[in-house]
Amino acid sequence: MSCTVRTHIFRIGDFTFDNGETLPGIQLAYETYGTLSPEKDNAILLFHALTGSHHAHGYNDDLPEAGRYWRPENYEGWWNNMIGPGKPLDTNRYFIICANFLGSCYGSSGPASVAPDGKRWGNRFPLVNACDQSRAQMLLLDHLGIDKVAVVGPSLGGMISLVLAYHFAERVRSVIIIAASCNPTIEHRLAGFEQIAAVEIDPKYRGGDYPEDDPPNRGLALGRIISHKFFVYQRGLEKRARKGVSDRKGVLEWYTPTRNTESYMLHQGTKFALRFDANCYIRIINMWSGFDLCAFTGTKKRDEVFARFAQHGIPFMLFAINTDCCFKPRDISNFHRCMVKNGVDCGYACIRSEKGHDSFLLEPELYEAGIAACLARH
């Protein structure tokens, strides 16, 4: 079993969101790995992906702040093979910090957490965006007394790292982005809306004011099915899906799946609905589909953002995945060319995999050498 780790809670207090709304009692759940140097110059800020958590390394079976959503599948760190002594995120050399996103349901404040009035925030919790996440996590670094960090961001975390690097350029040593580009495609903006609609039209959603013990699990499962088809390599899905079919899993009423791919997607959706909150999912998926680099940085074109990175001498490393349906290699390659054109020290590598977007979670060994080399260089 992996080493046991425990979650820390950073209590921010009053926090003003990008939409202008201020909420009291806001907090961030986070974990740290390794030892902070006396000079506090060895810190890495690690972002998690869409519906991941701050629990990236070790074993954690105790997170009361997450309630029923913290399930056995969450207990092992999602990047265990990447973090630890002698690994790319070497805990003998680096101090790694990973915080749960605001709006999620794994310990940070979100719709599922309890407000100061003793009730769940529910539909009173605002939509969140990348600006909110970057400011909240910089407050955490202030709390830890850390002035400057290297940043590692996979998937949605990669997009958020761009906003953080722009607004806090003087505090960023380097940025590694895995399976993410500078803007989601129109397909993903539309898919994000489809997922939100799937949750909303479940009669049990009740405008977001549903009881904790009777959530809109059907709508949430459907939303996850819509998203999950982008996370896998679709051409290899029939091989990945186990043979045989399952029952309707409490989601479908009349139709019974007859293909292993249908059964696989239904399993993924129903399993997810047990470990995540519907209101939280709407906030997090909207953060992805609503990402707008220029809007969040107050610029007219992306070149202005990249020029700021070059001005501050922030080096970047971009990883694409050849079978990624979320951020295709051509999009990340174009992103890389634009960065270089604007004077950014930016590397690029395309990983060959049969796992699709989720490759960085399922086979981290493919990224080890590139990440270790980039961290060592900068």
Secondary structure, 3 states (H helix, E strand, C coil): CCCECCCEEEEEEEEECCCCCEEEEEEEEEEEECCCCCCCCCEEEECCCCCCCCCCCCECCCCHHHHHHCCHHHCECCCCCCEECCCCEECCCCEEEEECCCCCCCCCCCCCCECCCCCECHHHCCCCCHHHHHHHHHHHHHHHCCCCEEEEEECHHHHHHHHHHHHCHHHEEEEEEECCCCCCCHHHHHHHHHHHHHHHCCHHHHHHCCCCCCCCHHHHHHHHHHHHHHHCCHHHHHHHCCCCCCCCCCCCCCCCCCCHHHHHHHHHHHHHHHHCCHHHHHHHHHHHHCCCHHHHHCCCCHHHHHHHHHHCCCCEEEEEECCCCCCCHHHHHHHHHHHHHCCCCEEEEEECCCCHHHHHHHCHHHCHHHHHHHHHHC
